[in-house]
Amino acid sequence: MDPAIKNQKWKIKAIADHIHLSKKTIPFFALTETHLKSRHFDAEVNINGYNIFRADRIKRHQGGSALYVNKSLAVTKSLSHSNSFCETAGIFIQPLNLVVFSVYRPPAATQAYFEESISMMQDFINQLDSPEVLVLGDFNFPFVSWEPIIAVNQDKRSVTTSDQNSEKALITFMEEHFLQQFVTEPTRKDLNILDLVFSNNSHAIHSINVVKTEISDHDFVYTLL
């Protein structure tokens, strides 16, 4: 068996057990760094009761993004995009008029690669009639302060121009779609806020809870909608 899929199947089983033990129905959840390739079948990472929508990394190793959506929700449109650096999986749930994206931006992604991912999300949203937008994922912007205002930390010596421009592109995207970022505590090793939750409906996000897990060096980010 492919070592990557063997490792991911162990993690998927742990996540599935967690999902099915939840007292509340989880409508959807996002995973990043899935490490899946086109040769891997959905059945290999199946979670009972959920449909998977994947954006697999092409050419390069690791990476990848995915959305698992409860089968009770009808997905009427989807997006899968990879430029071999950034991956974006997206869905539109028409009865809720809701768009959900799962994004993975690795630390090595240049401004051009990230802006291409933003452009794909922009085009997807533009095809719809003023949907509610929810963006989830690992953006790897440790130098950004998200509270009380969005700003690059004062020490810019270790931040490349490309990263600073990528941050500006994200802020522009946020402003265009009235998005607010809701995660305010570290999501990796008590150091950095890397995993983010954006929404253009502030009333839709009731709470954010960051929980440690043994299956990843990133924490689980629970969003109560």
Secondary structure, 3 states (H helix, E strand, C coil): CCHHHHHHHHHHHHHHHHHHHCCCCCCEEEEECCCCCCCCCHHHHCCCCEEEEEECCCCCCCCCEEEEEECCCCCCEEEEEECCCCEEEEEEEHHHCEEEEEEECCCCCCHHHHHHHHHHHHHHHHCCCCCEEEEEEECCCCCEECCCCCEECCCCCCCCHHHHHHHHHHHHHHHHCCCEECCCCCCECCCECCEEEEECCCCCCCEEEEECCCCCCECEEEEEC
